[in-house]
Amino acid sequence: MIKKILVPIDFSDYSKNALKYAVNFAKYFNAKMYLIYVIEPIVYPADFSMGQVAIPTINIDIHKRAEEELNSLAKNFVGTELEVETIIKTGKPFVEIYETAKEKDVDLIIIATHGHTGVEHLLFGSTAEKVVRKAPCPVLTLREPIKGFQFNNNPK
């Protein structure tokens, strides 16, 4: 049985559509949802006269804004029918997603793909691809347009 579902969010339309799909999936299985957003650290180039300058207020603002947005998505997309937990971490997205899946012992990760192609894909790969390779559980990847399995919300 699927009891815990992790849904990585980057606030793109792709991830919001994947969230809509994941909500139906979670309702079908009556599963708890974990929404995770990962803040990638901002690296500031060194100023040779002063060295690296840390600007902690920017990180605090980013975290606060991400928390507000994630809570809003949870409220508007998930509602009150399901148990949902929002998680914000800082680091490399695929690493934090993988680590959270292990920590929370999730049964399934539902993640959107952005469809990078060509040189960009060769140089960077995709977060979804890296999650699939490392995940401690099954991963359902969704690309636009999302088609396929339809839910009738009446599990047998």
Buried (B, 14 or more C-beta within 10 A) or exposed (E): EBEBBBBBBBEEEBBBBBBBBBBEBBBBBEBBBBBBBBBEEEEEEEEEEEEEEEEEEEBEEBBEEBEEBBEEBBEEBBEEEBEBEBBBBBEBBBBBBBBBBEEBEBBBBBBBBBEBEEEEEEEEEBBBBBBBEBBEBEBBBBBEEEEEEEBEEEEE
